Amino acid sequence: MNVPENILHAPEHHKLQPVSKPGYEAALDVLRSRAPREVTYIVLGPMTNLALMTRADPACVRERIGRVVVMGVRLELHEIS
């Protein structure tokens, strides 16, 4: 894993820790530790991790995520004659 030195040697944070597993697996670990429908999953870019989580454990994703919020927009402008 290519992690900058300042991140590796930063003071510890009780909720943020570098892990060697893929992001979607770390997210599944969080989902599994939460009550059903407790998690709001916020998507700020591509939905790759959500897709990989759904492929790996569809029941967990379906049961634990209560809401998915997507930040993104596509705007097309057309000239009106």
C-alpha positions as CSV (number, residue, x, y, z in Angstrom):
1,M,0.0,0.0,0.0
2,N,1.4,3.4,-1.0
3,V,0.6,5.5,2.1
4,P,2.5,8.8,2.7
5,E,4.9,8.8,5.7
6,N,3.0,11.6,7.5
7,I,-0.1,9.5,7.5
8,L,1.6,6.4,8.8
9,H,3.2,8.3,11.7
10,A,0.3,10.7,12.5
11,P,-1.1,10.7,16.0
12,E,-3.6,7.9,16.6
13,H,-7.3,8.7,16.2
14,H,-9.8,6.4,18.0
15,K,-12.0,6.1,14.9
16,L,-9.5,6.4,12.0
17,Q,-7.0,3.7,11.5
18,P,-5.1,2.7,8.3
19,V,-6.0,-0.9,7.3
20,S,-4.5,-3.2,4.7
21,K,-7.8,-4.5,3.3
22,P,-9.8,-2.9,0.4
23,G,-12.1,-0.1,1.3
24,Y,-15.3,-2.1,0.5
25,E,-14.2,-4.8,3.0
26,A,-13.6,-2.2,5.7
27,A,-17.0,-0.6,5.0
28,L,-18.6,-4.1,5.3
29,D,-17.0,-4.4,8.7
30,V,-18.6,-1.2,9.8
31,L,-22.0,-2.2,8.4
32,R,-21.8,-5.5,10.3
33,S,-21.2,-3.7,13.5
34,R,-24.3,-1.5,13.2
35,A,-28.0,-2.2,13.8
36,P,-30.3,-2.8,10.8
37,R,-31.1,0.4,8.8
38,E,-28.8,2.5,11.1
39,V,-26.3,3.5,8.4
40,T,-26.7,6.3,5.9
41,Y,-24.2,5.7,3.1
42,I,-23.0,8.9,1.4
43,V,-21.7,8.6,-2.1
44,L,-19.4,11.5,-3.2
45,G,-18.1,9.9,-6.4
46,P,-18.3,6.6,-8.3
47,M,-20.3,3.9,-6.6
48,T,-17.6,1.3,-6.9
49,N,-17.3,0.4,-3.2
50,L,-21.1,0.2,-2.8
51,A,-21.2,-2.1,-5.8
52,L,-18.4,-4.3,-4.5
53,M,-20.0,-4.4,-1.0
54,T,-23.3,-5.5,-2.6
55,R,-21.6,-8.2,-4.6
56,A,-19.7,-9.5,-1.6
57,D,-22.5,-9.5,0.9
58,P,-25.9,-8.4,-0.5
59,A,-27.9,-9.3,2.6
60,C,-25.7,-7.1,4.8
61,V,-26.0,-4.1,2.5
62,R,-29.7,-4.6,2.1
63,E,-30.3,-5.0,5.9
64,R,-27.9,-2.5,7.4
65,I,-28.0,0.5,5.0
66,G,-31.1,2.6,5.7
67,R,-30.5,5.3,3.1
68,V,-28.1,6.1,0.3
69,V,-27.4,9.7,-0.4
70,V,-25.7,10.5,-3.7
71,M,-23.9,13.8,-4.3
72,G,-23.7,14.4,-8.0
73,V,-25.5,15.9,-10.8
74,R,-25.6,15.9,-14.5
75,L,-26.8,19.0,-16.2
76,E,-27.5,19.3,-19.9
77,L,-28.3,22.6,-21.5
78,H,-30.1,22.8,-24.7
79,E,-30.9,25.9,-26.8
80,I,-34.6,26.6,-27.1
81,S,-35.6,28.1,-30.5
